[in-house]
Amino acid sequence: MLQWRITFGVLFSGAVAALCWLDARAATAGVWLLPLALIVALLGSGELVRMFASRLPAPVAWVVHLGNAGIVAANFAPRLSPQVPLGDWGWPAAALALAMLVALVAEMARFQEAQRHVERLALSAFAFVYIGVLLSFAVQLRFVGPDAAWGLAALVSLIVVVKFSDIGAYTVGRLVGRHKLAPRLSPGKTVEGAIGGVALACFGSWLALVVLFPLVTGSEAPLVAPWRWIAFGVVVSAAGMFGDLAESLLKRDLRVKDSSAWMPGFGGVLDLIDSILVAAPVAYLCWQLGLVGS
């Protein structure tokens, strides 16, 4: 199983790296990464709806799929129609509002007594925020910097830090883990593993912000003081671990082992990106508020 995890991780990382290479050379920022973002949104939506259906009144599947695809795609709208004055976040905000209206109409159309429609609407709203909105922060990282010049480096920094944290936590936890981190949510996670994850995440932060930055952007990296890349590694790693535990909460409460079973050793798309979803807003704020990249 460990060999498969490593093999799949390398293949996935190589595919993402290839898309980033193509996107860096495209006339419009994000054009090569848009299909990947949409695929992740659609697959994640399907997994979340199936998880809900195991224990709860599931929302309308096509509404969740369409809503999340629309929210994610809306992040690219300012690059295609810059003359419309909605700003970077106006488009996904409008898409979120429209998705909720569609969900309301869908529940009205199929209304029957005692069918728990309010719960279905609440689950639809959760799905739009958990996948569509949180994933939007990762998409927005692609447009960081003057004329999106730092965007790929920002996106790479998120992925590298989170995945290094995952690797460090898994490896150290398996080797020396003794004290449970959150036994009721995820019995396999340990305090020692979390410390190892943060340590390797800090190394990943240095690698992404100092070493990989010029390779990814083709320009000189802005000076990042050691305390800045350490702080970035710590907070993004911690947010990623929180995201992992957040999905564990969903799976525990819904009594499912994995979000899906099509990736042996990983589960489903949500199992692969759960830490990225929650870490993305933290990484975005770090870049926009000048902790890194300034």
Secondary structure by P-SEA (a helix, b strand, c coil): caaaaaaaaaaaaaaaaaaaaaaaacccccccaaaaaaaaaaaaaaaaaaaaaaccccccaaaaaaaaaaaaaaaaccccccccccccaaaaaaaaaaaaaaaaaaaaaacccccaaaaaaaaaaaaaaacaaaaaaaaaaaaccccccaaaaaaaaaaaaaaaaaaaaaaaaaccccccccccccccccaaaaaaaaaaaaaaaaaaaccccccccccccccccaaaaaaaaaaaaaaaaaaaaaaaaaaaaacccccccccccccccccccaaaaaaaaaaaaaaaaccccc
